Amino acid sequence: MSVDWSLYLVTDPHLGGGPDQVVEVVSRALEGGVTVVQLRDKFACDAEVEETAEQLLEILGDVPLFLNDRVKVARRLGCHLHIGQNDMPYALVRELLAPDQMIGLSVGTTAEFDALAELTVPLPDVIGIGPAFDTTTKADAPAGRGVAHVNALAARAASAGMASVAIGGINAQRAPLFSDTRVDGICVVSSIMAADDPAASAREIRKAFRG
């Protein structure tokens, strides 16, 4: 599947005015050029996530929708999935989902990347590398690892046939730092979800990254 990873939006209902505003914020962000959306809500139940996902699918068109750590919902809806290092093991998730359902995996360290070589199932479709910078979006996030570290893992991902996106503390001012790296895109949370004008913010960030 050919995907434009340029501007990957990860939702956070607590930054976007509440869970009932997520679809509206995403809709406006799409106007600004968001190319991938991940629905992330650690506090909602599966039924609530499924309802929001169905609403998003109605407006996304060709823009891929990833669900964060919701394997059952992804199986029911046929959505793509993103998981972290402490979620269900990647190899098991890959076996549970259909071949055409993409899976993203958070990879922050060289050791976590090296562990991918031990897999006996196809590699992830995309890895989220970070945090690139210090971030308050996730309370348990480690310190920012820097652009050079992200670029090094992105280069290895490309050599292995995986796409990669940088995540963590990225905004319009920092987006240009990744323009000449090997990442395929940048993930943004608060800079779009908490923006007064999500469309304008998305447009500014994408232009800063792609030029």
trRosetta pair geometry for C-beta under 8 A, 3 or more apart (Angstrom, degrees):
i j d omega theta_ij theta_ji phi_ij phi_ji
1 64 7.9 97 143 -82 140 132
1 100 7.1 102 -48 -157 124 78
1 102 6.5 -98 52 -58 139 119
1 125 7.7 2 52 -149 108 140
3 35 7.6 124 173 147 78 109
3 36 6.7 46 179 -79 118 119
3 64 5.9 -19 -125 -11 121 138
3 102 7.6 20 -44 -72 150 168
3 125 8.0 72 11 156 144 121
3 126 7.7 -70 77 -56 148 133
3 163 6.9 -71 69 -38 115 172
4 35 4.3 -96 101 -167 99 143
4 36 7.6 -165 87 -38 62 92
4 185 7.7 107 154 -77 55 131
5 8 6.0 -12 -170 -53 72 113
5 35 6.6 -175 -129 98 7 127
5 36 6.0 -3 -128 -14 54 139
5 126 6.6 164 -109 -125 138 140
5 163 5.5 161 -41 171 154 134
5 165 5.5 -136 170 -74 121 109
5 184 4.1 56 61 120 135 108
5 185 3.3 -139 129 -10 84 133
6 33 7.7 -50 98 152 127 105
6 35 5.0 80 47 10 88 147
6 184 7.6 -88 -69 149 43 67
6 185 4.7 -145 -106 -114 8 102
6 186 7.5 -9 170 24 45 73
6 206 6.1 59 139 -139 119 97
6 209 6.5 148 -173 101 88 134
6 210 5.9 -2 -149 -58 129 123
7 33 5.8 74 36 118 150 88
7 34 5.1 -112 111 -121 110 48
7 35 5.1 109 52 10 74 92
7 36 7.4 172 91 29 46 75
7 185 6.4 -129 -41 -163 22 112
7 186 6.7 -8 -111 63 53 80
7 188 6.8 -19 -163 12 82 119
7 202 6.3 103 162 -164 150 90
7 205 6.4 115 -125 103 120 107
7 206 4.6 -54 -54 -89 140 100
7 209 7.0 163 -76 38 87 147
8 34 7.7 98 -116 -162 13 86
8 35 6.9 -50 -72 68 55 83
8 36 4.2 -15 -115 70 79 113
8 37 7.7 -175 -162 -76 57 23
8 38 6.8 35 171 -11 96 106
8 165 5.1 2 15 -153 149 162
8 167 7.8 -66 84 -82 122 102
8 185 5.2 101 -19 126 105 132
8 186 6.8 -166 30 95 89 33
8 187 4.4 -43 85 -98 109 69
8 188 7.2 142 75 16 56 68
9 26 6.8 159 107 -122 147 81
9 29 5.5 73 -87 146 162 153
9 34 4.6 -14 -18 -143 124 135
9 36 7.0 175 25 88 65 57
9 37 5.1 -14 68 -112 100 68
9 38 7.0 -168 96 27 51 70
9 187 7.6 155 -92 -155 13 64
9 188 6.0 -32 -106 69 61 85
9 189 7.7 122 -163 -97 59 40
9 192 5.6 -74 -124 76 110 155
9 193 7.7 137 -168 -54 103 87
9 202 7.3 -32 -73 -108 123 117
10 38 4.6 -15 -110 66 71 113
10 40 5.3 12 -177 6 92 134
10 68 7.5 67 -151 -62 101 132
10 167 7.3 48 -12 -136 141 128
10 187 5.6 33 -18 -177 113 110
10 188 7.2 180 23 81 80 34
10 189 4.8 -36 73 -89 100 89
11 16 6.8 -40 -160 -10 87 147
11 22 5.3 54 -168 -150 140 112
11 25 7.4 128 -128 85 100 123
11 26 6.6 -37 -85 -68 121 110
11 37 7.0 33 -34 -172 103 94
11 38 6.8 -153 9 91 77 59
11 39 5.5 -4 33 -126 130 47
11 40 5.5 169 65 38 71 73
11 41 7.1 -27 103 -50 108 87
11 189 7.7 136 -132 -138 3 78
11 193 6.3 127 -144 -97 51 125
12 15 4.3 45 92 16 112 111
12 16 6.5 142 80 -11 61 97
12 40 6.5 -17 -78 84 61 105
12 41 7.9 146 -133 -90 37 65
12 137 6.4 -122 -71 -156 157 103
12 189 5.4 55 -15 -175 123 108
12 190 6.9 -19 40 -76 143 66
12 193 5.0 96 47 140 88 173
13 16 5.9 -73 -137 48 33 101
13 18 5.9 1 171 175 96 23
13 19 4.2 6 -151 -81 148 58
13 21 7.4 130 -149 55 75 82
13 22 5.3 -52 -97 -63 85 113
13 41 5.4 36 -8 -110 121 111
13 44 7.6 89 -3 -40 152 120
14 18 7.6 38 -102 -92 38 38
15 137 7.8 -32 -44 -124 143 92
15 189 7.0 101 33 152 160 88
15 190 5.3 -124 -146 -117 156 72
15 193 4.0 71 99 117 117 118
15 194 4.3 -73 -180 -62 102 92
16 21 5.1 -165 133 100 92 109
16 22 5.7 98 89 -94 147 56
16 25 4.3 -76 -154 -30 128 162
16 193 4.4 -82 -61 -170 96 88
16 194 7.0 -105 -74 -72 51 46
17 20 7.9 -77 114 70 92 72
17 21 3.7 10 82 33 110 168
17 25 7.2 163 26 -53 108 122
18 21 5.2 89 61 7 72 105
19 22 5.9 -25 -161 -16 43 115
19 41 6.6 62 -111 -130 104 148
19 44 6.4 122 -118 -80 141 126
19 48 7.0 -18 -177 172 149 125
19 52 7.1 -99 -177 -77 94 138
21 24 5.2 -61 -163 46 62 114
21 25 5.7 62 142 -25 87 104
22 25 5.9 -59 -148 37 29 108
22 26 6.2 27 157 -17 66 108
22 39 7.5 75 163 -133 142 91
22 41 7.7 -65 -77 -62 157 127
22 52 5.9 18 76 -155 137 130
22 56 7.9 -48 125 -69 104 112
23 26 5.8 -55 -147 39 30 111
23 27 6.2 37 153 -26 64 106
23 52 6.5 -151 -55 -152 99 81
23 55 4.8 -50 -101 126 144 127
23 56 6.1 -138 -114 -74 87 71
23 59 7.1 118 -169 17 95 143
24 27 5.6 -51 -148 31 31 116
24 28 6.6 26 155 -13 63 104
25 28 5.9 -59 -153 39 31 107
25 29 6.2 32 150 -21 66 109
25 192 7.5 121 167 141 107 86
25 193 6.0 53 162 -133 151 60
25 198 5.2 133 -163 -54 74 161
26 29 5.4 -56 -144 38 33 113
26 30 6.4 42 154 -28 66 100
26 34 7.5 -100 -158 69 68 158
26 37 5.8 50 -145 -130 123 144
26 56 6.1 -10 98 -122 162 102
26 59 7.2 125 107 88 107 131
26 60 8.0 -36 150 -82 125 89
27 30 5.8 -48 -154 25 29 114
27 31 7.3 34 147 -21 58 99
27 59 5.5 -53 -100 165 93 156
28 31 5.6 -46 -162 24 41 116
28 32 7.2 30 145 -11 64 104
28 197 7.5 -130 163 -172 132 51
28 198 4.2 100 101 66 112 113
28 199 4.7 -97 171 -42 81 92
29 32 5.6 -61 -159 39 42 110
29 34 4.5 34 140 -20 99 138
29 37 8.0 122 91 -96 130 109
29 192 5.2 58 -114 179 125 129
29 198 4.4 -66 -68 154 77 117
29 199 6.5 -146 -95 -81 25 49
29 201 7.7 -42 -114 72 84 97
29 202 4.7 124 -156 -53 73 145
30 33 7.8 132 -173 -7 31 10
30 34 5.3 -73 -91 50 46 103
30 37 8.0 -37 -75 -55 96 127
30 59 7.0 -164 3 142 162 105
30 60 7.3 -151 -99 -118 141 54
30 63 6.6 -118 -122 -20 111 163
30 202 7.9 -3 -35 110 11 172
31 199 4.1 -23 83 -121 110 120
31 202 7.6 122 73 60 60 134
32 192 7.8 -166 69 -130 145 114
32 198 6.5 -144 2 132 138 64
32 199 3.9 169 -49 -162 101 49
32 200 6.4 -108 -103 -25 129 12
32 201 6.6 18 -170 64 172 53
32 202 2.9 119 101 72 129 109
32 203 4.0 -108 -155 -38 91 77
32 204 7.9 -32 -168 7 126 62
32 206 7.0 162 145 5 85 125
33 202 5.4 175 51 138 76 105
33 203 5.7 108 9 -97 116 58
33 206 4.4 -76 103 5 137 168
34 37 6.4 60 144 -70 128 87
34 63 7.0 54 111 -146 84 146
34 192 7.3 85 -78 -150 124 162
34 202 5.2 -67 -48 -149 86 140
34 206 7.8 -137 -74 -60 39 127
35 63 6.3 -159 -172 -127 33 97
35 185 7.1 -124 63 -124 126 145
36 63 6.5 -172 -97 -173 30 86
36 64 5.2 -10 -128 62 85 97
36 66 7.0 26 172 -4 103 110
36 185 7.2 93 19 122 126 167
37 56 6.6 -144 109 -175 148 133
37 60 6.4 -118 26 -114 133 124
37 63 6.1 58 -2 140 101 118
37 64 7.3 -176 36 92 66 53
37 65 5.4 -18 76 -111 99 67
37 66 7.1 -175 98 29 48 73
38 65 7.7 140 -99 -166 32 51
38 66 4.2 -25 -108 74 81 106
38 67 7.4 161 -160 -95 68 10
38 68 5.8 75 167 -53 106 95
38 82 5.4 -8 -135 8 130 144
38 104 7.6 -73 -97 47 130 150
38 187 7.8 -6 16 -139 131 116
39 49 6.6 134 132 -159 126 91
39 52 6.2 155 -153 112 138 116
39 53 5.6 -132 25 -88 168 84
39 56 6.3 -150 -68 -3 126 163
39 65 6.6 18 -14 -172 106 99
39 66 7.2 -173 20 89 67 52
39 67 5.3 -22 61 -113 102 63
39 68 6.5 -139 91 4 52 87
39 70 8.0 -32 91 17 105 139
40 68 3.8 43 -105 -1 81 151
40 82 7.9 -47 -78 69 104 125
41 44 4.1 24 123 10 126 116
41 48 7.4 -92 103 111 145 112
41 49 6.0 -170 56 -94 114 95
41 52 7.4 73 1 42 145 159
41 68 7.5 142 17 53 44 118
42 68 7.7 -58 -69 109 71 128
42 69 7.9 29 -106 60 76 132
44 48 4.0 -120 -175 89 111 128
44 49 5.1 138 105 -54 123 81
44 52 7.6 6 156 1 170 135
45 48 5.1 95 54 9 71 102
45 49 7.2 -138 98 -3 36 90
46 49 5.6 -58 -147 39 33 111
46 50 6.0 35 155 -23 68 107
46 70 6.3 148 -122 -150 83 109
46 72 6.0 -10 -141 78 144 121
46 73 5.4 -167 -160 -56 92 110
47 50 5.7 -53 -146 35 29 113
47 51 6.5 32 154 -21 63 104
48 51 5.8 -52 -150 32 32 112
48 52 6.6 26 154 -13 64 105
49 52 5.9 -59 -150 40 32 107
49 53 6.0 34 152 -23 67 109
49 67 6.7 87 165 -148 124 118
49 70 5.4 -145 127 -108 155 160
49 73 5.5 -70 103 -84 115 171
50 53 5.5 -53 -143 37 30 114
50 54 6.4 33 157 -22 64 103
50 73 4.8 -144 -79 -134 89 113
50 76 6.8 -9 -124 80 126 137
50 77 6.7 179 -140 -45 85 125
51 54 5.9 -53 -152 32 29 111
51 55 6.8 27 151 -16 61 105
52 55 5.7 -57 -154 37 35 111
52 56 6.3 35 150 -20 68 106
53 56 5.6 -55 -148 37 33 112
53 57 6.3 38 153 -25 66 103
53 65 6.6 130 -152 154 87 141
53 67 6.2 -15 -99 -86 136 114
53 73 6.4 133 8 162 158 124
53 77 5.7 -91 125 -61 133 177
53 79 6.1 -73 -169 -54 133 153
54 57 5.7 -48 -147 30 32 114
54 58 7.0 38 152 -25 59 100
54 77 6.9 -135 -76 -118 75 130
55 58 5.9 -52 -162 24 35 115
55 59 7.3 7 153 0 64 107
56 59 6.3 -75 -156 45 37 95
56 60 5.7 39 157 -37 77 115
56 65 5.6 126 118 -116 123 140
57 60 5.9 -50 -128 24 30 115
57 65 6.1 -87 -83 3 75 157
57 77 7.1 -149 -51 -178 149 123
57 79 7.6 -112 -78 -85 117 104
60 63 4.3 -115 -174 65 90 98
60 64 7.7 -118 163 45 136 4
60 65 5.6 -122 -52 -51 175 107
64 80 5.6 15 177 7 112 141
64 102 6.8 -4 -163 38 146 137
65 79 5.1 -64 99 -141 99 109
65 80 6.5 156 88 33 47 90
66 79 6.9 143 -125 159 22 103
66 80 4.4 -52 -98 95 71 101
66 81 6.2 134 -159 -116 81 6
66 82 4.6 56 160 -23 131 102
66 102 7.3 -69 -93 88 101 102
66 104 5.8 -1 -138 13 153 125
67 70 4.2 -72 148 50 127 111
67 73 5.7 -154 -170 91 170 115
67 74 5.0 -149 42 -71 129 96
67 77 7.9 105 -35 55 138 130
67 79 5.1 80 -17 107 107 139
67 80 7.3 162 12 84 69 49
67 81 5.6 -28 60 -111 82 65
67 82 7.2 -170 83 24 34 75
68 81 7.9 132 -101 -163 16 62
68 82 5.2 -29 -104 71 62 101
68 83 7.7 139 -161 -87 54 39
69 81 7.7 105 -67 -170 20 97
69 82 7.3 -49 -32 90 61 64
69 83 5.5 102 -87 -114 73 71
69 84 6.8 -27 -65 10 121 88
69 87 4.6 -131 -114 -124 110 140
69 88 7.4 145 -144 10 81 91
70 73 4.0 -13 148 37 117 118
70 74 5.8 134 96 -26 77 89
70 81 7.2 -147 59 -125 61 98
71 74 5.7 -59 -147 37 28 112
71 75 6.4 29 156 -21 65 105
71 81 6.5 39 -100 -129 58 152
71 88 6.0 -4 -42 26 141 156
71 93 6.0 -124 -108 -123 119 93
71 96 6.0 22 -173 107 121 149
71 97 7.6 -117 -150 -59 84 99
72 75 5.8 -55 -151 33 30 111
72 76 6.5 26 153 -17 64 106
73 76 5.7 -56 -149 36 34 110
73 77 6.1 4 163 4 69 113
73 79 7.1 -7 124 35 84 127
74 77 6.5 -70 -137 51 24 91
74 78 7.6 -74 175 106 56 2
74 79 4.7 -100 -129 69 71 88
74 80 7.0 -57 -145 114 119 10
74 81 4.4 -10 -103 -70 167 108
74 97 6.4 -32 124 -105 120 117
74 101 6.6 108 163 -168 110 141
75 78 7.8 25 -171 -69 21 39
75 96 6.6 -70 -79 152 125 99
75 97 6.5 -129 -88 -103 79 68
78 98 7.1 -12 -132 27 80 135
78 101 6.6 -140 -168 -86 55 110
79 101 7.1 64 100 -140 30 108
80 101 5.5 171 -104 -171 54 71
80 102 4.1 -6 -131 60 125 85
80 103 6.9 -159 -171 -72 84 35
80 104 7.2 63 150 -10 114 93
80 125 7.8 -73 -151 48 126 146
81 93 6.5 -136 102 -179 146 128
81 97 6.4 -141 10 -75 130 152
81 101 6.6 37 0 156 95 113
81 102 7.6 -175 33 95 58 54
81 103 5.3 -11 70 -115 90 75
81 104 7.2 -158 104 30 46 72
82 103 7.3 148 -94 -167 37 53
82 104 3.9 -18 -110 68 88 109
82 105 7.4 -167 -155 -68 65 26
82 106 7.5 75 172 -39 98 84
82 128 7.0 42 -156 -15 125 132
83 87 4.0 -132 -163 74 99 140
83 88 6.3 -84 -136 54 147 76
83 90 6.4 -178 74 -90 133 74
83 93 6.0 -158 -18 -44 152 168
83 103 7.0 -13 11 -169 102 101
83 104 7.4 159 22 85 55 61
83 105 5.9 -14 68 -110 81 68
83 106 7.3 -115 109 7 44 88
84 87 4.9 107 50 -12 70 105
84 105 7.7 130 -113 -161 19 58
84 106 4.4 -2 -122 29 67 134
85 105 7.9 82 -71 -179 60 91
85 106 5.9 -91 -25 83 79 101
85 107 7.7 110 -66 -97 105 44
85 108 7.5 -74 -27 12 137 102
85 112 6.1 -71 -99 -128 131 131
87 93 8.0 33 117 -54 109 139
88 92 5.7 -101 163 80 101 120
88 93 5.4 119 104 -60 113 102
89 92 4.6 81 73 9 94 107
89 93 6.9 -167 93 -9 47 88
90 93 5.6 -60 -148 38 34 112
90 94 6.2 36 156 -24 70 104
90 103 7.0 132 -152 145 90 140
90 105 5.5 1 -100 -99 133 135
90 119 7.2 -52 98 -106 119 128
90 121 7.8 -164 126 66 86 125
90 124 6.6 -67 -156 -66 136 103
91 94 5.8 -51 -149 31 30 113
91 95 6.8 27 153 -16 61 105
91 119 5.9 -173 -85 -137 102 90
91 120 7.0 46 -136 46 128 77
91 121 5.1 145 -139 13 76 127
92 95 5.8 -59 -155 36 34 109
92 96 6.4 29 151 -20 67 110
93 96 5.6 -61 -147 36 34 111
93 97 6.3 14 163 -7 70 111
93 103 6.0 130 121 -129 120 144
94 97 6.6 -65 -141 42 26 97
94 103 6.1 -100 -88 7 76 160
94 121 4.3 137 97 139 147 147
94 122 6.4 -177 -163 54 138 80
95 121 6.5 -107 -54 -104 82 148
97 101 4.1 -105 170 75 119 135
97 103 6.6 152 48 -61 153 112
98 101 4.8 97 58 -6 78 104
102 125 4.0 -61 -153 32 97 162
102 126 6.9 35 169 5 122 100
103 124 5.3 -102 100 -134 90 79
103 125 5.8 126 51 10 52 96
104 124 6.2 82 -134 -179 25 122
104 125 6.6 -61 -72 65 60 88
104 126 4.5 -25 -109 76 92 95
104 127 6.8 158 -163 -99 72 24
104 128 5.9 56 167 -25 116 99
105 124 4.2 -118 5 -82 112 159
105 126 7.8 164 24 90 62 51
105 127 5.4 -31 71 -113 81 77
105 128 7.2 -160 94 21 32 79
106 127 7.3 112 -129 -167 12 73
106 128 4.9 -34 -105 68 63 105
106 130 7.6 -68 -152 51 93 82
106 167 7.9 -71 -123 52 93 140
107 112 4.8 -180 -146 115 76 119
107 113 5.3 82 -179 -74 134 77
107 116 7.7 -23 -102 -42 140 124
107 127 4.5 -10 14 -173 121 126
107 128 7.0 144 24 66 67 49
107 129 5.8 -28 78 -96 86 69
107 153 6.4 -175 115 179 117 142
108 112 6.0 64 45 25 61 150
108 129 7.0 136 -104 -156 40 53
108 130 6.2 -52 -109 83 86 32
108 131 7.3 2 -124 0 115 50
108 142 6.7 110 171 39 153 129
108 145 6.6 167 -172 -37 85 147
109 112 4.7 101 57 5 80 100
109 113 7.1 -143 99 -2 47 84
110 113 5.6 -56 -152 38 35 111
110 114 6.2 39 151 -24 68 105
110 152 7.9 -29 -89 114 101 124
110 153 7.1 -140 -92 -85 60 101
111 114 5.5 -50 -145 34 32 114
111 115 6.6 42 153 -29 62 100
112 115 5.7 -46 -155 22 33 117
112 116 7.9 47 147 -30 56 90
113 116 5.9 -39 -172 7 44 115
113 127 7.7 66 -106 -173 90 168
113 153 5.5 -152 -69 -137 150 104
113 156 6.1 70 170 99 143 143
113 157 7.6 -98 -137 -65 120 83
114 117 6.0 -37 -177 10 52 114
115 118 5.8 -48 -170 24 55 114
116 119 5.7 -25 -169 -8 52 118
116 123 6.0 52 180 -129 119 100
116 124 7.4 -81 -127 7 127 97
116 160 7.4 64 115 173 136 166
119 122 7.8 -45 133 82 130 12
119 123 6.5 135 68 -91 148 61
123 160 6.1 173 -130 147 175 116
123 161 6.7 124 57 76 138 98
123 162 5.5 -98 132 -68 127 115
124 127 5.6 102 86 -67 137 78
124 162 6.0 50 80 -133 78 129
125 162 6.9 147 166 -139 17 79
125 163 6.5 1 149 29 66 104
126 162 6.4 153 -106 179 27 88
126 163 4.2 -30 -105 78 87 100
126 164 6.5 166 -162 -87 72 28
126 165 6.4 25 174 -4 119 99
126 184 7.6 -98 -130 53 108 134
127 153 7.4 -101 105 148 137 114
127 157 5.5 -134 33 -113 123 139
127 162 5.7 43 -8 147 100 136
127 163 7.6 172 20 89 61 53
127 164 5.1 -17 63 -112 85 83
127 165 7.7 -173 90 29 44 65
128 164 7.6 158 -91 -159 21 65
128 165 5.5 -24 -112 70 68 93
128 166 7.9 107 -163 -139 62 9
128 167 4.9 7 -177 0 106 134
128 187 6.0 18 -139 -25 112 151
129 132 7.3 67 111 -67 82 87
129 149 8.0 -171 167 121 117 81
129 150 4.8 133 119 -139 125 80
129 153 4.9 160 -123 87 138 132
129 154 6.2 -106 5 -60 158 84
129 157 7.7 -125 -50 -26 126 143
129 164 5.6 21 -13 -174 117 114
129 165 7.1 174 21 82 78 39
129 166 5.6 -41 71 -106 93 57
129 167 6.9 145 67 22 41 80
129 183 7.1 -127 40 -101 125 114
130 135 7.9 30 161 -5 126 138
130 144 7.8 -39 -165 -133 81 67
130 145 6.8 -174 -152 24 37 113
130 150 6.7 18 -80 -100 64 114
130 166 6.0 106 -66 -170 106 59
130 167 4.0 -118 2 72 152 72
130 168 3.6 168 -178 -9 130 122
130 187 7.5 -106 -13 49 149 123
131 134 6.9 83 119 -109 138 17
131 135 5.0 -141 -144 7 146 116
131 138 7.9 -160 -64 43 127 117
131 141 5.2 53 -29 179 138 124
131 142 6.7 -177 24 68 103 69
131 143 7.6 -136 67 132 114 21
131 144 5.2 -79 111 -105 99 61
131 145 6.5 140 76 1 52 87
131 167 6.5 -76 -116 107 58 72
131 168 2.5 157 -151 -139 80 152
131 169 6.1 76 176 1 113 100
132 144 5.9 -1 117 -154 34 99
132 145 6.5 -69 -122 52 30 80
132 146 7.0 -83 -169 87 61 3
132 147 6.4 43 -164 -82 108 55
132 150 5.1 -3 -107 -53 97 145
132 166 4.8 41 -57 180 136 110
132 167 6.6 157 -8 74 98 26
132 168 4.5 160 25 67 65 102
132 169 6.2 -134 74 55 83 96
132 170 6.2 48 53 -60 135 99
132 174 7.7 146 112 155 130 136
132 178 7.8 -45 -135 -71 160 121
133 144 3.9 -6 -149 -117 25 147
133 146 7.9 78 -83 -84 59 35
133 168 5.5 170 45 124 55 89
133 169 3.1 -102 79 82 105 142
133 170 7.0 143 22 -60 114 56
133 174 6.6 -75 -21 -141 148 164
134 141 7.9 134 -157 108 50 118
134 143 5.9 -29 -91 -148 89 61
134 144 4.5 -82 -38 -23 52 107
134 168 7.7 154 70 166 2 103
134 169 5.7 77 69 -70 40 149
135 138 6.4 43 104 29 113 80
135 141 5.3 -20 67 93 97 164
135 144 7.2 109 -17 -74 77 94
135 168 4.6 -124 -24 -158 134 71
135 169 4.3 -135 -73 -50 87 83
135 189 7.9 80 -166 41 134 129
136 139 7.8 22 -168 -91 59 50
136 190 7.9 29 68 -41 86 156
137 141 7.2 53 63 -25 73 146
137 168 7.9 -143 35 -123 119 53
137 189 4.7 71 -126 86 154 152
137 190 5.7 -143 -83 -33 109 109
138 141 4.0 102 79 -43 104 105
141 168 6.8 163 -171 -126 141 111
142 145 7.6 46 101 -54 112 93
144 168 6.1 164 -113 136 84 126
144 169 6.0 -40 -92 22 127 147
145 149 4.2 -93 146 78 105 149
145 150 6.6 128 89 -48 108 79
145 168 7.9 68 18 76 87 157
146 149 4.9 91 68 10 87 103
146 150 7.0 -154 100 -5 46 89
147 150 5.6 -59 -149 39 34 112
147 151 6.0 34 155 -21 69 108
147 166 7.9 2 -123 -131 66 153
147 177 5.1 -109 -95 154 146 117
147 178 6.7 -146 -136 -79 106 70
147 181 6.6 -135 -179 -71 96 142
148 151 5.7 -55 -147 37 29 112
148 152 6.4 33 154 -24 64 104
149 152 5.8 -51 -149 30 31 113
149 153 6.8 21 157 -9 64 105
150 153 6.2 -63 -154 41 30 103
150 154 6.0 32 151 -23 67 112
150 166 4.8 41 -172 -112 146 110
150 178 7.4 -49 108 -110 138 106
150 181 6.7 22 104 178 99 158
150 183 6.5 -12 150 -55 108 126
151 154 5.4 -55 -142 37 32 115
151 155 6.3 36 157 -24 65 102
151 178 8.0 -169 -75 -130 92 71
151 181 4.1 -115 -103 -145 102 111
151 182 5.7 109 -157 20 71 90
151 183 7.1 -88 -100 -25 58 89
152 155 5.9 -52 -153 30 28 111
152 156 6.8 24 150 -13 61 105
153 156 5.6 -54 -151 38 38 111
153 157 6.2 43 149 -24 68 104
153 164 6.9 167 117 -144 87 154
154 157 5.5 -50 -147 34 33 115
154 158 6.4 36 153 -21 64 102
154 164 4.3 -159 -123 84 79 149
154 166 7.4 -40 -65 -60 131 90
154 181 6.0 73 61 151 153 104
154 182 3.9 161 117 86 108 96
154 183 4.4 -86 -120 -69 151 63
154 184 7.8 -175 -156 -12 113 67
155 158 5.8 -51 -150 33 31 112
155 159 6.6 32 151 -19 62 105
155 182 4.4 134 -73 8 64 166
156 159 5.6 -54 -151 35 34 113
156 160 6.4 23 153 -11 66 110
157 160 5.8 -67 -151 44 31 104
157 162 4.2 -82 -172 79 89 104
157 163 7.1 -18 144 109 123 10
157 164 4.2 105 76 -49 159 124
157 182 7.6 154 54 125 93 119
158 161 7.7 57 -176 -63 30 16
158 162 7.2 -96 -70 63 26 59
158 164 7.1 -81 -48 6 77 114
158 182 5.3 -105 -15 176 139 121
163 184 4.6 -44 -162 17 94 156
163 185 7.7 21 168 12 113 101
164 182 7.1 40 56 115 128 87
164 183 5.1 -97 103 -127 95 69
164 184 5.8 127 55 10 52 92
165 183 6.0 89 -126 -172 28 110
165 184 6.2 -62 -73 66 69 81
165 185 4.4 -26 -111 77 101 87
165 186 6.2 162 -168 -103 89 13
165 187 5.0 93 138 -37 123 93
166 170 6.3 114 112 -65 102 144
166 178 5.4 -136 22 -111 148 147
166 181 7.5 52 -42 85 135 148
166 183 4.8 -43 -25 -112 96 166
166 185 7.7 -156 24 101 69 45
166 186 5.2 -24 61 -117 92 72
166 187 6.7 -150 92 19 42 82
167 170 6.8 -99 -139 2 31 122
167 186 7.5 147 -79 -170 50 58
167 187 3.6 -9 -96 57 96 128
167 189 7.9 63 -161 -25 100 103
168 187 7.8 47 -14 74 51 108
169 174 6.9 30 126 34 82 170
170 174 5.3 -128 -137 89 58 120
170 175 6.1 85 -180 -79 100 69
170 178 7.6 -8 -129 -11 129 138
170 186 5.0 -150 158 -180 160 120
170 187 6.8 115 38 73 136 54
170 188 5.6 -101 88 -92 101 77
170 191 7.1 -91 102 3 59 141
170 205 7.7 91 138 -154 95 123
171 174 5.5 78 46 23 66 98
171 175 6.9 -101 102 -30 29 91
171 188 7.3 103 -98 -131 44 111
171 191 4.3 166 -116 -92 82 142
171 205 6.9 -102 -174 -104 40 110
172 175 5.7 -34 -139 7 30 122
172 191 6.8 171 -20 -173 76 140
172 201 7.4 -123 -46 -158 118 68
172 204 4.7 -20 -109 131 138 108
172 205 4.8 -107 -85 -86 74 66
172 208 4.8 144 -160 -18 69 156
173 176 7.9 -61 173 18 30 98
173 208 7.6 -69 -63 -160 14 156
174 177 5.4 -37 -174 13 65 122
174 178 7.8 49 143 -12 76 98
175 178 6.3 -67 -168 34 45 104
175 179 7.5 66 141 -50 70 89
175 186 5.8 -142 -127 30 86 171
175 205 5.2 156 -61 -161 154 72
175 208 3.9 93 76 105 127 113
175 209 4.2 -83 173 -64 112 82
176 179 5.2 -21 -157 -15 54 122
176 208 5.2 -90 -48 173 83 85
176 209 6.9 -141 -78 -94 40 36
176 211 8.0 84 -118 -70 91 84
177 181 7.7 24 134 -22 62 122
178 181 4.9 -60 -154 28 60 122
178 183 5.4 -32 -172 48 117 130
178 186 5.6 133 66 -74 158 115
178 209 6.2 -16 74 -135 103 94
179 209 5.9 176 -83 -168 81 46
179 210 7.2 169 -123 -91 97 17
179 211 6.3 78 -142 -36 138 107
183 186 6.8 74 125 -70 140 65
185 209 7.6 52 -148 159 54 153
186 205 7.3 -126 85 164 130 110
186 209 5.5 -142 8 -105 128 146
188 191 5.0 -69 -168 54 115 108
188 192 5.1 89 120 -7 119 112
188 202 7.8 175 72 -109 148 71
188 205 5.9 20 -67 169 160 166
189 192 7.3 -133 157 41 12 88
189 193 5.8 -25 169 6 57 126
190 193 5.8 -64 -117 52 30 100
190 194 4.8 -1 -169 8 74 122
191 194 7.3 -23 -85 47 10 91
191 195 6.5 30 160 -54 44 110
191 201 5.9 -179 149 177 78 124
191 205 6.3 109 122 -73 135 139
192 195 5.5 -43 -145 2 28 122
192 198 5.2 64 -175 -145 79 88
192 201 5.1 173 -107 106 61 126
192 202 5.4 52 -117 -69 121 85
192 205 7.2 -78 -62 8 101 149
193 198 7.4 32 -93 -107 21 116
195 198 5.0 138 70 -84 114 51
195 200 7.3 -157 159 67 136 85
195 201 3.8 -98 -109 -30 168 152
197 200 3.9 26 115 23 122 115
197 201 6.2 150 89 -18 68 87
198 201 5.6 -58 -142 40 31 113
198 202 6.1 32 160 -20 68 107
199 202 6.0 -56 -147 36 26 109
199 203 6.3 27 154 -20 62 109
200 203 5.6 -55 -146 37 31 113
200 204 6.3 31 155 -20 65 107
201 204 5.8 -56 -148 36 30 110
201 205 6.3 24 157 -15 65 108
202 205 6.0 -58 -145 39 29 107
202 206 6.1 26 160 -17 66 109
203 206 6.1 -57 -144 38 25 107
203 207 6.3 23 158 -16 62 111
204 207 6.0 -60 -148 39 26 109
204 208 6.3 27 154 -22 63 109
205 208 5.6 -55 -147 35 31 113
205 209 6.4 25 156 -15 65 107
206 209 5.9 -59 -149 39 31 107
206 210 5.9 -5 167 13 70 114
207 210 6.5 -69 -128 56 25 86
207 211 7.0 64 -179 -115 58 6
208 211 7.9 21 -170 -68 14 46
